[in-house]
Amino acid sequence: MPILVLVLAVFCFFIPILSDLHVPLMGGATVTAVESLQALLLLGFAVFSYIYIRPYSLTKGQKIFWLWSVAWWIVLFGRSISWGRDYFPDVPKVYFRTISVFVIAPVVFMLFSSTLRKEIAYKFKNALLPFWAVLLSVAGLILSDTIEHGRFFSVFLLHDLNYKDLIEEFYEFPLIVGLFLVAWPIMRADCLGMETAQASTEIQAADSNLSP
């Protein structure tokens, strides 16, 4: 994981020179391709998280927490494609607003569960967050926001206004990947912890059956 963080950090330094290299924008097709790749990445993280936790007998709190995490990935995926409007621009906006409500609703309503709230509080108090992954996520958020809103030091990152959308989208990759790298060790620890506990229980049960 530290190697991936390092690669993405180096990648961030080279993003501003895309305009100097005159990377072809192809009338916006390049930006659309990058956005589609981000959407696939977000959807992939949602699917991976769901598949990864399924075989494990997690506690109720752990299971609902990671299902909530999957719901968040789906929300981010939906937001990245404007709830589908990017691919169906001629469809009335009311349909996409309806889709957004249904996609966001699980994230909100799941918070009414006291079990989820307790698990979130437990994670905040006890989970060890990977420092470099957190730093990468924060850096990606700040840099993409700087480009989008033209913050005071955007002049150092954006050398050609024609490349604004492309460079902004590229700076969102460290944010997306960084979020997954923050969640991954916590999810893995939960699943492997339950696996170890189950194995220990089975061994104890086997020992008790062998005892005279």
Buried (B, 14 or more C-beta within 10 A) or exposed (E): EEEBBEEBBEBBEEBBEBBEEEEEBEEEEBBBEBBBEBBEBBBEBBBBBBEBBEEBEBBEBBBBBBBBBBBBBBBBBBBBBBBBBBEEEEEEEEEBEEBBEEBBEBBEEBEEBEBBBEBBEEBEEEEEBBEBBBBBBEBBBBBBBBBBEEEEEBEEBBBEEEBBBBBBBBBBBBBBBBBBBBBBBBBEEBBEBBEEEEEEEEEEEEEEEEEE
